[in-house]
Amino acid sequence: MSILTLYNSLQAYLLVGALLFGMGVYGLITRRTLIGMLIAGEMILVGASLNFMAFNRFTAPDPATGQIFALFIMAIAAAEAAIGLSIVIAIYRHYRSIDAQDVVKLKG
C-alpha cells in the first residue's frame, strides 16, 4: 500500500480520529490534575473534529458541512479552555492544589 493510497483512505483518518478520541477518554479517566483533564477533553474534541472533516472529504455532497461542524467544535474547545482554566485558577487560589482528589468539597 503506497502513501498516496493511505492518504486517500477514509479508514486511515477514522483510525487516527478514533485513537485521539480514545486517548482523550483514557486521559480524562486516569488524570488526577485538572489541567490534564482539560487537555484530555481537548483531545476528545480534536478526534471528533477530525472524524467530521474526514467524512466531509470522502462522503458529504456539500463540502462545507464538515468544515462548519469543525468550526463549531473549535469554538466549543476555546470556550471550554477559557472557562476551565478560570475554574482551575479559582480552585488553586482556594485550595492551593489542582489535584482533583484534593478538591472534595465545592460549595457555592
C-alpha positions in Angstrom: 0.0 0.0 0.0 1.5 3.3 -1.1 1.4 6.6 0.8 -1.0 8.1 -1.7 -3.4 5.2 -1.2 -3.3 5.7 2.5 -3.8 9.4 2.1 -6.9 8.8 0.1 -8.4 6.3 2.5 -11.3 7.2 4.9 -10.3 4.4 7.2 -6.9 5.9 7.9 -8.4 9.2 9.0 -11.1 7.4 11.1 -8.4 5.3 12.8 -6.4 8.4 13.7 -9.6 10.2 14.9 -10.6 7.2 17.0 -7.1 6.9 18.5 -7.2 10.6 19.5 -10.7 10.2 20.9 -9.7 7.0 22.8 -6.6 8.6 24.2 -8.7 11.6 25.3 -11.2 9.4 27.1 -8.4 7.4 28.8 -6.7 10.6 29.9 -9.9 12.0 31.2 -10.4 8.9 33.3 -6.9 8.5 34.6 -5.6 12.0 35.1 -5.5 13.4 38.6 -4.8 17.0 37.9 -7.5 19.3 36.4 -5.1 20.7 33.7 -4.5 17.1 32.5 -8.3 16.6 32.4 -8.7 19.7 30.3 -6.0 18.6 27.8 -7.7 15.2 27.6 -11.0 16.9 26.9 -9.4 18.9 24.1 -8.1 15.6 22.6 -11.6 14.2 22.6 -12.8 17.3 20.7 -9.9 17.1 18.2 -10.7 13.4 17.5 -14.3 14.3 16.8 -13.5 17.2 14.5 -11.0 15.0 12.6 -13.8 12.5 12.0 -16.1 15.2 10.8 -13.5 16.5 8.4 -12.8 13.0 7.1 -16.4 12.3 6.5 -16.7 15.7 4.8 -13.9 14.9 2.5 -15.0 11.5 1.4 -18.8 11.2 1.8 -20.5 14.6 2.0 -22.2 16.1 -1.1 -21.7 19.6 0.3 -18.0 20.3 1.0 -18.8 22.9 3.7 -20.8 20.7 6.0 -17.9 19.0 7.9 -16.0 22.3 7.9 -18.8 24.1 9.7 -19.0 21.3 12.3 -15.3 21.5 12.8 -15.6 25.3 13.3 -18.3 24.8 15.9 -16.1 22.2 17.7 -13.2 24.7 17.7 -15.4 27.4 19.2 -16.6 24.9 21.9 -13.0 23.9 22.6 -12.0 27.6 23.0 -14.8 28.2 25.4 -14.0 25.1 27.3 -10.4 26.1 27.7 -11.2 29.6 28.8 -13.9 28.6 31.4 -11.9 25.5 32.5 -8.7 27.5 33.1 -10.6 30.1 35.1 -12.2 27.4 37.2 -8.7 25.8 37.7 -7.3 29.2 38.8 -10.2 29.8 41.3 -9.7 26.3 42.7 -5.9 26.8 43.0 -6.4 30.1 44.8 -8.8 28.4 47.3 -7.2 25.0 47.9 -3.5 25.7 46.8 -3.7 22.5 44.7 -5.1 21.4 41.3 -5.2 17.8 42.2 -8.8 16.5 41.6 -8.6 14.3 44.7 -7.9 17.3 47.0 -11.0 19.1 45.9 -13.7 17.2 47.7 -16.0 19.9 48.9 -17.1 22.5 46.4 -19.6 24.9 47.9 -21.1 27.9 46.1 
